[in-house]
Amino acid sequence: MQVKKQKITDDYAIYCGDCVEVLEDIGSESVGFSLFSPPFADLFKYSDDDADMGNCSSSAFFEHFSFLVKQLARVLMPGRVVAVHCMDLPTFKRDGEAIGIWDFPGEIIRCFIDHGFIYHCPRIAIWKDPLLAAVRTKAIGLAHKQVVKDSAMIRAGIPDCIVAFRKGGDNPVPIEHKELPFEYHGSRKVPRKLDKFLDHKDMKTNKRSHWIWQQYASPVWFDIRHTKVLPYREARDGDDEKHICPLQLDVIERCMELWSAKGDVVLSPFMGVGSEIYVAVKNGRKGIGIELKESYCKQAIRNLRSLKQAKRSSLGYEV
């Protein structure tokens, strides 16, 4: 495999290289869960590397992406899940298209199905403030002045979403939750009346866990804390096009809890600054992270080192 740099510990392995090439050397059916946010076709530019899928045109993106999905089908354990963070993408006049929306998640769904995956979990919408989106993107479809001018062009804000796919076959290691109640990740507060179930060991009758599960099972996650992300600013290169957007830790924690077991190997083929690997290690999993951009890999290693220091500190060790 073509690896520029690597960092391997007992808890994680980080590779700086092309995810498709690196995955060729990962053992078949060795990964318990995969979670990632792929480049959104050519919406953002991350690097000038030819292997960067963010440099593909919209029409060529899935030709490139399909090589990754093929490898994911090989390395994933039977009956286990790949979760993908994505969103509908706006289309623009400047690109010779009509102002509208491209169903990017739908294309991802079709790509995974074409490679034998089962469409496992429908799109979970992650709520975003449409006013903030209007200020950031200047989209005419979100502008109040457009309501006055011609509301035929008005649209709703575009949420992020999680779509999940399951590999066929029987899961050899069930993901069990028999004793400890779920920990809730989000801005909402678990009702105080359920605190009496904090030490309740029977998950079947633990009403606190039932409440948390009801929030996680909602098709819209309203209370994801969008600013709760790993440090990322130091990862910017001087020639970056100013787009680093780490996946929110609340989203990762929820997906990790639902679709992976302690001891699993968790894979992130578009690791960025290491968010998925950080949460995996924090929760007793092993991590494999692959990232093409060297400055992001360095930041991922810094973030994982900070986790190790935090664990030592919590145990009373000197940091």
Secondary structure, 3 states (H helix, E strand, C coil): CCEEEEEECCCEEEEEECHHHHHCCCCCCCEEEEEECCCCCCCCCCCCCCCCHHHCCHHHHHHHHHHHHHHHHHHEEEEEEEEEEEECEEECHHHCCCCEEECHHHHHHHHHHHCCCEEEEEEEEECCCHHHHHHHHCCHHHCHHHHHHHHHHCCCCCCEEEEEEECCCCCCCCCCCCCCCCCCCCCCCCCHHHHHHCCCCCCCCCHHHHHHHHHHCCCEECCCCCCCCCCCHHHCCCCCCCCCCCCCHHHHHHHHHHHCCCCCEEEECCCCCCHHHHHHHHCCCEEEEEECCHHHHHHHHHHHHHHHHHHHHHCCCCC
